[in-house]
Amino acid sequence: MSMKKTRLQLTLHVYVNDYLHQLMEELGCNKSEIVEECIIFTSMPEIWDSFRAQFTLEGEEEEEEDDEEEDDEEEDDEEEDDEEE
């Protein structure tokens, strides 16, 4: 097992637990309510996509669009080759 993986296993649950306790104090609710809201949030794709969009840089979006256009062009070329055969 790598050192990074071992360290992550030792510290991740501590970090999450500390963060949950901080949220409990700030929001005045219990841990199960926070976990329930997290599960609901992550299981709704439209909310997750809008949340992720907040952290997507404009340059990254342009690169993704260019990649999609290139993929579409490649698919069109493949379809034309299939039609010729």
The first five atom37 places (N, CA, C, CB, O) and aatype in JSON, in Angstrom:
{
  "aatype": [12, 15, 12, 11, 11, 16, 1, 10, 5, 10, 16, 10, 8, 19, 18, 19, 2, 3, 18, 10, 8, 5, 10, 12, 6, 6, 10, 7, 4, 2, 11, 15, 6, 9, 19, 6, 6, 4, 9, 9, 13, 16, 15, 12, 14, 6, 9, 17, 3, 15, 13, 1, 0, 5, 13, 16, 10, 6, 7, 6, 6, 6, 6, 6, 6, 3, 3, 6, 6, 6, 3, 3, 6, 6, 6, 3, 3, 6, 6, 6, 3, 3, 6, 6, 6],
  "atom_mask": [
    [1, 1, 1, 1, 1],
    [1, 1, 1, 1, 1],
    [1, 1, 1, 1, 1],
    [1, 1, 1, 1, 1],
    [1, 1, 1, 1, 1],
    [1, 1, 1, 1, 1],
    [1, 1, 1, 1, 1],
    [1, 1, 1, 1, 1],
    [1, 1, 1, 1, 1],
    [1, 1, 1, 1, 1],
    [1, 1, 1, 1, 1],
    [1, 1, 1, 1, 1],
    [1, 1, 1, 1, 1],
    [1, 1, 1, 1, 1],
    [1, 1, 1, 1, 1],
    [1, 1, 1, 1, 1],
    [1, 1, 1, 1, 1],
    [1, 1, 1, 1, 1],
    [1, 1, 1, 1, 1],
    [1, 1, 1, 1, 1],
    [1, 1, 1, 1, 1],
    [1, 1, 1, 1, 1],
    [1, 1, 1, 1, 1],
    [1, 1, 1, 1, 1],
    [1, 1, 1, 1, 1],
    [1, 1, 1, 1, 1],
    [1, 1, 1, 1, 1],
    [1, 1, 1, 0, 1],
    [1, 1, 1, 1, 1],
    [1, 1, 1, 1, 1],
    [1, 1, 1, 1, 1],
    [1, 1, 1, 1, 1],
    [1, 1, 1, 1, 1],
    [1, 1, 1, 1, 1],
    [1, 1, 1, 1, 1],
    [1, 1, 1, 1, 1],
    [1, 1, 1, 1, 1],
    [1, 1, 1, 1, 1],
    [1, 1, 1, 1, 1],
    [1, 1, 1, 1, 1],
    [1, 1, 1, 1, 1],
    [1, 1, 1, 1, 1],
    [1, 1, 1, 1, 1],
    [1, 1, 1, 1, 1],
    [1, 1, 1, 1, 1],
    [1, 1, 1, 1, 1],
    [1, 1, 1, 1, 1],
    [1, 1, 1, 1, 1],
    [1, 1, 1, 1, 1],
    [1, 1, 1, 1, 1],
    [1, 1, 1, 1, 1],
    [1, 1, 1, 1, 1],
    [1, 1, 1, 1, 1],
    [1, 1, 1, 1, 1],
    [1, 1, 1, 1, 1],
    [1, 1, 1, 1, 1],
    [1, 1, 1, 1, 1],
    [1, 1, 1, 1, 1],
    [1, 1, 1, 0, 1],
    [1, 1, 1, 1, 1],
    [1, 1, 1, 1, 1],
    [1, 1, 1, 1, 1],
    [1, 1, 1, 1, 1],
    [1, 1, 1, 1, 1],
    [1, 1, 1, 1, 1],
    [1, 1, 1, 1, 1],
    [1, 1, 1, 1, 1],
    [1, 1, 1, 1, 1],
    [1, 1, 1, 1, 1],
    [1, 1, 1, 1, 1],
    [1, 1, 1, 1, 1],
    [1, 1, 1, 1, 1],
    [1, 1, 1, 1, 1],
    [1, 1, 1, 1, 1],
    [1, 1, 1, 1, 1],
    [1, 1, 1, 1, 1],
    [1, 1, 1, 1, 1],
    [1, 1, 1, 1, 1],
    [1, 1, 1, 1, 1],
    [1, 1, 1, 1, 1],
    [1, 1, 1, 1, 1],
    [1, 1, 1, 1, 1],
    [1, 1, 1, 1, 1],
    [1, 1, 1, 1, 1],
    [1, 1, 1, 1, 1]
  ],
  "atom_positions": [
    [[0.85, -1.17, 0.0], [0.0, 0.0, 0.0], [0.9, 1.24, 0.0], [-0.97, -0.01, 1.22], [1.87, 1.33, 0.75]],
    [[0.55, 2.19, -0.86], [1.37, 3.39, -0.96], [1.21, 4.27, 0.28], [1.01, 4.18, -2.21], [0.23, 4.18, 1.01]],
    [[2.2, 5.1, 0.49], [2.18, 6.01, 1.63], [1.01, 6.98, 1.53], [3.51, 6.78, 1.73], [0.36, 7.3, 2.52]],
    [[0.75, 7.46, 0.3], [-0.35, 8.4, 0.1], [-1.69, 7.76, 0.45], [-0.37, 8.9, -1.36], [-2.52, 8.37, 1.13]],
    [[-1.89, 6.53, 0.01], [-3.14, 5.84, 0.3], [-3.28, 5.58, 1.8], [-3.22, 4.51, -0.49], [-4.36, 5.74, 2.36]],
    [[-2.21, 5.19, 2.43], [-2.24, 4.94, 3.88], [-2.57, 6.22, 4.62], [-0.89, 4.38, 4.36], [-3.39, 6.23, 5.54]],
    [[-1.92, 7.31, 4.23], [-2.18, 8.59, 4.89], [-3.62, 9.03, 4.68], [-1.22, 9.67, 4.37], [-4.25, 9.54, 5.61]],
    [[-4.14, 8.84, 3.48], [-5.52, 9.21, 3.18], [-6.49, 8.41, 4.04], [-5.82, 8.99, 1.7], [-7.45, 8.97, 4.56]],
    [[-6.24, 7.13, 4.2], [-7.11, 6.29, 5.01], [-7.08, 6.72, 6.47], [-6.72, 4.83, 4.89], [-8.08, 6.6, 7.18]],
    [[-5.94, 7.21, 6.92], [-5.82, 7.62, 8.32], [-6.4, 9.01, 8.58], [-4.38, 7.6, 8.73], [-6.85, 9.29, 9.69]],
    [[-6.4, 9.86, 7.58], [-6.81, 11.25, 7.82], [-8.16, 11.63, 7.24], [-5.79, 12.15, 7.26], [-8.79, 12.56, 7.75]],
    [[-8.63, 10.96, 6.21], [-9.86, 11.38, 5.56], [-11.06, 11.31, 6.49], [-10.12, 10.52, 4.34], [-11.84, 12.26, 6.57]],
    [[-11.22, 10.21, 7.21], [-12.38, 10.09, 8.09], [-12.32, 11.11, 9.23], [-12.46, 8.67, 8.66], [-13.36, 11.58, 9.7]],
    [[-11.11, 11.44, 9.68], [-10.96, 12.45, 10.73], [-11.38, 13.82, 10.19], [-9.49, 12.51, 11.25], [-12.1, 14.57, 10.86]],
    [[-10.94, 14.13, 8.99], [-11.3, 15.4, 8.36], [-12.81, 15.5, 8.17], [-10.58, 15.56, 7.01], [-13.42, 16.52, 8.52]],
    [[-13.43, 14.46, 7.63], [-14.87, 14.46, 7.39], [-15.62, 14.59, 8.71], [-15.31, 13.19, 6.65], [-16.58, 15.36, 8.8]],
    [[-15.2, 13.86, 9.71], [-15.86, 13.92, 11.02], [-15.76, 15.33, 11.62], [-15.25, 12.89, 11.97], [-16.74, 15.85, 12.15]],
    [[-14.57, 15.93, 11.55], [-14.4, 17.29, 12.06], [-15.29, 18.28, 11.31], [-12.93, 17.73, 11.94], [-15.9, 19.16, 11.92]],
    [[-15.37, 18.12, 10.0], [-16.19, 19.02, 9.2], [-17.67, 18.84, 9.53], [-15.95, 18.77, 7.7], [-18.41, 19.82, 9.6]],
    [[-18.1, 17.61, 9.72], [-19.49, 17.35, 10.1], [-19.83, 18.01, 11.43], [-19.76, 15.85, 10.19], [-20.9, 18.6, 11.58]],
    [[-18.92, 17.91, 12.39], [-19.16, 18.55, 13.69], [-19.23, 20.07, 13.57], [-18.05, 18.16, 14.68], [-20.04, 20.72, 14.24]],
    [[-18.39, 20.63, 12.71], [-18.43, 22.07, 12.48], [-19.78, 22.48, 11.87], [-17.27, 22.5, 11.56], [-20.37, 23.47, 12.29]],
    [[-20.25, 21.71, 10.89], [-21.56, 22.0, 10.28], [-22.69, 21.85, 11.29], [-21.8, 21.08, 9.09], [-23.63, 22.65, 11.3]],
    [[-22.6, 20.83, 12.14], [-23.62, 20.63, 13.16], [-23.74, 21.85, 14.06], [-23.31, 19.38, 14.0], [-24.85, 22.29, 14.38]],
    [[-22.6, 22.4, 14.46], [-22.61, 23.57, 15.32], [-23.16, 24.8, 14.6], [-21.2, 23.86, 15.84], [-23.97, 25.55, 15.14]],
    [[-22.7, 25.0, 13.36], [-23.11, 26.19, 12.6], [-24.59, 26.15, 12.22], [-22.27, 26.33, 11.35], [-25.27, 27.18, 12.28]],
    [[-25.08, 24.97, 11.84], [-26.45, 24.87, 11.35], [-27.45, 24.49, 12.43], [-26.52, 23.86, 10.25], [-28.66, 24.62, 12.24]],
    [[-26.95, 24.02, 13.55], [-27.84, 23.62, 14.64], [-28.67, 22.39, 14.33], [0.0, 0.0, 0.0], [-29.84, 22.33, 14.68]],
    [[-28.06, 21.42, 13.66], [-28.77, 20.18, 13.36], [-27.86, 18.99, 13.68], [-29.23, 20.14, 11.87], [-26.7, 19.17, 14.05]],
    [[-28.4, 17.78, 13.53], [-27.59, 16.62, 13.87], [-26.9, 16.03, 12.62], [-28.46, 15.55, 14.54], [-27.19, 16.43, 11.49]],
    [[-26.0, 15.1, 12.86], [-25.18, 14.53, 11.8], [-26.02, 13.81, 10.75], [-24.16, 13.57, 12.39], [-25.73, 13.91, 9.56]],
    [[-27.05, 13.09, 11.17], [-27.86, 12.34, 10.2], [-28.6, 13.27, 9.24], [-28.86, 11.44, 10.93], [-28.79, 12.93, 8.08]],
    [[-29.02, 14.44, 9.72], [-29.68, 15.41, 8.84], [-28.72, 15.93, 7.77], [-30.26, 16.58, 9.65], [-29.1, 16.09, 6.61]],
    [[-27.49, 16.19, 8.17], [-26.49, 16.67, 7.22], [-26.18, 15.6, 6.19], [-25.19, 17.08, 7.96], [-26.12, 15.89, 4.99]],
    [[-26.0, 14.37, 6.64], [-25.7, 13.27, 5.72], [-26.87, 13.04, 4.76], [-25.39, 11.98, 6.5], [-26.66, 12.81, 3.57]],
    [[-28.09, 13.11, 5.27], [-29.27, 12.93, 4.43], [-29.32, 14.0, 3.33], [-30.56, 13.0, 5.29], [-29.59, 13.68, 2.18]],
    [[-29.06, 15.25, 3.68], [-29.05, 16.32, 2.69], [-27.94, 16.12, 1.67], [-28.89, 17.68, 3.39], [-28.13, 16.41, 0.49]],
    [[-26.79, 15.64, 2.11], [-25.68, 15.37, 1.19], [-26.05, 14.29, 0.19], [-24.42, 14.95, 1.97], [-25.75, 14.4, -1.0]],
    [[-26.71, 13.25, 0.66], [-27.13, 12.16, -0.22], [-28.14, 12.65, -1.23], [-27.71, 10.99, 0.6], [-28.05, 12.34, -2.42]],
    [[-29.12, 13.42, -0.77], [-30.12, 13.97, -1.68], [-29.45, 14.86, -2.71], [-31.2, 14.77, -0.9], [-29.74, 14.77, -3.91]],
    [[-28.55, 15.71, -2.26], [-27.88, 16.65, -3.15], [-27.09, 15.92, -4.24], [-26.95, 17.56, -2.36], [-27.19, 16.26, -5.41]],
    [[-26.32, 14.93, -3.85], [-25.47, 14.24, -4.82], [-26.24, 13.28, -5.71], [-24.37, 13.49, -4.11], [-25.72, 12.84, -6.73]],
    [[-27.48, 12.94, -5.34], [-28.25, 12.02, -6.17], [-29.12, 12.74, -7.19], [-29.13, 11.15, -5.29], [-29.82, 12.1, -7.97]],
    [[-29.08, 14.07, -7.2], [-29.87, 14.85, -8.15], [-28.94, 15.44, -9.2], [-30.68, 15.97, -7.43], [-28.25, 16.42, -8.92]],
    [[-28.9, 14.85, -10.4], [-27.93, 15.28, -11.41], [-28.03, 16.76, -11.78], [-28.09, 14.45, -12.65], [-27.01, 17.41, -12.02]],
    [[-29.25, 17.3, -11.84], [-29.38, 18.7, -12.25], [-28.75, 19.64, -11.23], [-30.86, 19.06, -12.45], [-28.17, 20.66, -11.6]],
    [[-28.85, 19.3, -9.96], [-28.22, 20.12, -8.92], [-26.71, 19.94, -8.97], [-28.77, 19.75, -7.51], [-25.96, 20.91, -8.86]],
    [[-26.27, 18.71, -9.13], [-24.84, 18.42, -9.17], [-24.19, 19.13, -10.35], [-24.6, 16.91, -9.26], [-23.1, 19.69, -10.21]],
    [[-24.84, 19.12, -11.52], [-24.29, 19.78, -12.7], [-24.17, 21.28, -12.5], [-25.15, 19.49, -13.92], [-23.17, 21.89, -12.89]],
    [[-25.2, 21.89, -11.89], [-25.13, 23.33, -11.66], [-24.06, 23.67, -10.63], [-26.5, 23.87, -11.2], [-23.39, 24.7, -10.75]],
    [[-23.89, 22.82, -9.64], [-22.85, 23.03, -8.64], [-21.47, 22.92, -9.28], [-22.98, 22.01, -7.49], [-20.6, 23.75, -9.04]],
    [[-21.28, 21.9, -10.11], [-20.0, 21.69, -10.77], [-19.7, 22.84, -11.74], [-19.99, 20.35, -11.53], [-18.55, 23.23, -11.91]],
    [[-20.74, 23.38, -12.38], [-20.56, 24.46, -13.33], [-19.99, 25.71, -12.67], [-21.88, 24.79, -14.01], [-19.31, 26.51, -13.32]],
    [[-20.26, 25.88, -11.4], [-19.73, 27.04, -10.68], [-18.21, 27.01, -10.61], [-20.32, 27.11, -9.28], [-17.57, 28.05, -10.47]],
    [[-17.64, 25.82, -10.7], [-16.2, 25.67, -10.53], [-15.49, 25.37, -11.85], [-15.91, 24.58, -9.55], [-14.29, 25.08, -11.85]],
    [[-16.21, 25.44, -12.95], [-15.61, 25.2, -14.25], [-15.13, 26.52, -14.81], [-16.62, 24.51, -15.21], [-15.89, 27.49, -14.88]],
    [[-13.89, 26.57, -15.21], [-13.33, 27.79, -15.77], [-13.79, 27.97, -17.2], [-11.8, 27.77, -15.7], [-14.07, 26.99, -17.9]],
    [[-13.88, 29.21, -17.65], [-14.33, 29.48, -19.01], [-13.4, 28.84, -20.03], [-14.41, 30.97, -19.25], [-13.88, 28.32, -21.04]],
    [[-12.11, 28.86, -19.8], [-11.16, 28.25, -20.72], [-11.37, 26.75, -20.85], [0.0, 0.0, 0.0], [-11.21, 26.19, -21.93]],
    [[-11.73, 26.11, -19.74], [-11.98, 24.67, -19.77], [-13.21, 24.36, -20.61], [-12.16, 24.12, -18.35], [-13.23, 23.37, -21.34]],
    [[-14.24, 25.21, -20.52], [-15.45, 24.99, -21.3], [-15.15, 25.07, -22.78], [-16.53, 26.02, -20.92], [-15.64, 24.25, -23.56]],
    [[-14.33, 26.06, -23.19], [-13.98, 26.2, -24.59], [-13.21, 24.99, -25.08], [-13.17, 27.47, -24.81], [-13.45, 24.52, -26.19]],
    [[-12.29, 24.48, -24.27], [-11.52, 23.3, -24.65], [-12.43, 22.1, -24.81], [-10.43, 23.0, -23.61], [-12.28, 21.32, -25.75]],
    [[-13.4, 21.94, -23.9], [-14.33, 20.82, -23.98], [-15.17, 20.91, -25.24], [-15.23, 20.77, -22.74], [-15.41, 19.9, -25.89]],
    [[-15.62, 22.13, -25.6], [-16.41, 22.3, -26.81], [-15.58, 21.95, -28.04], [-16.93, 23.74, -26.91], [-16.09, 21.3, -28.95]],
    [[-14.31, 22.37, -28.06], [-13.43, 22.04, -29.18], [-13.25, 20.53, -29.29], [-12.07, 22.73, -29.02], [-13.27, 19.99, -30.39]],
    [[-13.08, 19.86, -28.16], [-12.93, 18.41, -28.16], [-14.18, 17.74, -28.69], [-12.61, 17.9, -26.75], [-14.1, 16.78, -29.46]],
    [[-15.35, 18.24, -28.29], [-16.61, 17.67, -28.76], [-16.75, 17.86, -30.26], [-17.81, 18.3, -28.03], [-17.21, 16.95, -30.96]],
    [[-16.37, 19.03, -30.78], [-16.45, 19.28, -32.21], [-15.53, 18.34, -32.97], [-16.09, 20.74, -32.53], [-15.91, 17.81, -34.01]],
    [[-14.32, 18.11, -32.45], [-13.39, 17.19, -33.09], [-13.95, 15.78, -33.1], [-12.03, 17.22, -32.38], [-13.83, 15.06, -34.1]],
    [[-14.57, 15.36, -32.0], [-15.17, 14.04, -31.92], [-16.3, 13.9, -32.94], [-15.69, 13.76, -30.51], [-16.43, 12.87, -33.59]],
    [[-17.12, 14.95, -33.07], [-18.21, 14.92, -34.04], [-17.68, 14.8, -35.45], [-19.08, 16.18, -33.9], [-18.23, 14.05, -36.26]],
    [[-16.6, 15.53, -35.77], [-16.0, 15.47, -37.09], [-15.46, 14.07, -37.36], [-14.89, 16.51, -37.23], [-15.6, 13.56, -38.47]],
    [[-14.84, 13.45, -36.38], [-14.31, 12.1, -36.54], [-15.44, 11.11, -36.8], [-13.51, 11.68, -35.31], [-15.32, 10.23, -37.64]],
    [[-16.55, 11.26, -36.07], [-17.7, 10.38, -36.26], [-18.28, 10.55, -37.66], [-18.78, 10.65, -35.2], [-18.65, 9.57, -38.3]],
    [[-18.36, 11.81, -38.14], [-18.87, 12.07, -39.48], [-17.97, 11.42, -40.52], [-18.97, 13.59, -39.74], [-18.47, 10.83, -41.48]],
    [[-16.65, 11.51, -40.35], [-15.71, 10.9, -41.27], [-15.89, 9.38, -41.29], [-14.27, 11.26, -40.89], [-15.84, 8.77, -42.35]],
    [[-16.09, 8.78, -40.13], [-16.28, 7.34, -40.04], [-17.57, 6.93, -40.74], [-16.3, 6.89, -38.57], [-17.61, 5.9, -41.42]],
    [[-18.63, 7.72, -40.57], [-19.91, 7.41, -41.22], [-19.77, 7.5, -42.73], [-21.01, 8.36, -40.73], [-20.32, 6.66, -43.45]],
    [[-19.03, 8.5, -43.24], [-18.81, 8.64, -44.67], [-18.03, 7.44, -45.2], [-18.08, 9.94, -44.98], [-18.34, 6.94, -46.29]],
    [[-17.03, 6.98, -44.47], [-16.25, 5.82, -44.88], [-17.13, 4.59, -44.95], [-15.08, 5.59, -43.92], [-17.0, 3.78, -45.87]],
    [[-18.03, 4.43, -43.98], [-18.93, 3.28, -43.97], [-19.87, 3.32, -45.17], [-19.73, 3.24, -42.66], [-20.17, 2.28, -45.75]],
    [[-20.35, 4.5, -45.53], [-21.27, 4.64, -46.66], [-20.56, 4.31, -47.97], [-21.85, 6.05, -46.71], [-21.18, 3.74, -48.86]],
    [[-19.29, 4.66, -48.1], [-18.53, 4.41, -49.31], [-18.32, 2.92, -49.52], [-17.2, 5.13, -49.27], [-18.27, 2.45, -50.66]],
    [[-18.19, 2.16, -48.44], [-17.94, 0.72, -48.54], [-19.21, 0.06, -48.93], [-17.4, 0.13, -47.22], [-19.26, -1.16, -49.08]]
  ]
}
